[in-house]
Amino acid sequence: MKKTTDTTNNDRLLAWLSTIPVGDFSEIREQIMRDCGITRYVLSYWLSGRTKIPYLAMQKIEEIAGKRIFEY
């Protein structure tokens, strides 16, 4: 059974995005949507934890970030 204190990959994405300077955020968000082939609604679902982030999308996001973000 999962603990409520466990950090999800959705939480990790949100935490990383919160470190991006405000002036760069829009560009990064657009790049994630473009590279992952998703809409802003899907990104919103990922950030809110409503849907899981697919493995290939996690890899693309880590390429954009230039570092490891997620737990596989």
C-alpha positions in Angstrom: 0.0 0.0 0.0 1.3 3.5 -0.9 1.9 6.0 1.8 0.4 9.4 1.4 3.8 11.0 2.0 5.4 9.3 -1.0 6.6 11.7 -3.7 5.2 10.9 -7.1 6.8 11.7 -10.5 4.0 14.2 -10.9 5.3 15.9 -7.7 8.9 15.8 -9.0 7.8 17.5 -12.3 6.0 20.2 -10.4 9.0 20.7 -8.1 11.4 21.0 -11.0 9.1 23.5 -12.9 9.0 25.6 -9.8 12.8 26.1 -10.0 12.6 27.6 -13.6 12.9 31.4 -13.7 9.6 33.1 -14.5 10.9 34.6 -17.7 11.8 31.1 -19.0 8.8 29.2 -17.8 6.5 29.8 -20.8 9.3 28.6 -23.2 10.0 25.5 -21.2 6.3 24.6 -20.9 5.9 25.0 -24.7 9.0 22.8 -25.3 7.6 20.1 -23.1 4.2 20.2 -24.8 5.9 20.1 -28.3 8.5 17.4 -27.6 6.0 15.2 -25.7 3.2 15.8 -28.3 0.7 16.9 -25.7 -1.8 19.7 -25.1 -1.7 22.1 -22.1 -4.6 20.2 -20.6 -2.5 17.0 -20.5 0.4 18.9 -18.9 -2.1 20.3 -16.4 -3.3 16.8 -15.6 0.3 15.7 -15.1 1.0 18.6 -12.8 -2.1 18.0 -10.7 -1.5 14.3 -10.5 -4.7 13.4 -12.3 -2.8 11.2 -14.8 0.5 9.5 -14.7 3.4 10.7 -16.8 4.3 8.1 -19.5 7.8 6.8 -19.4 8.8 8.2 -22.8 7.5 11.7 -21.8 9.6 11.5 -18.6 12.7 10.8 -20.7 11.9 13.8 -23.0 11.4 16.1 -20.0 14.7 15.0 -18.5 16.4 15.8 -21.8 14.9 19.3 -21.6 15.9 19.7 -18.0 19.4 18.4 -18.6 19.2 16.3 -15.4 17.4 13.4 -13.8 14.1 14.3 -12.3 12.0 11.2 -12.1 12.2 7.8 -10.3 11.7 4.8 -12.7 
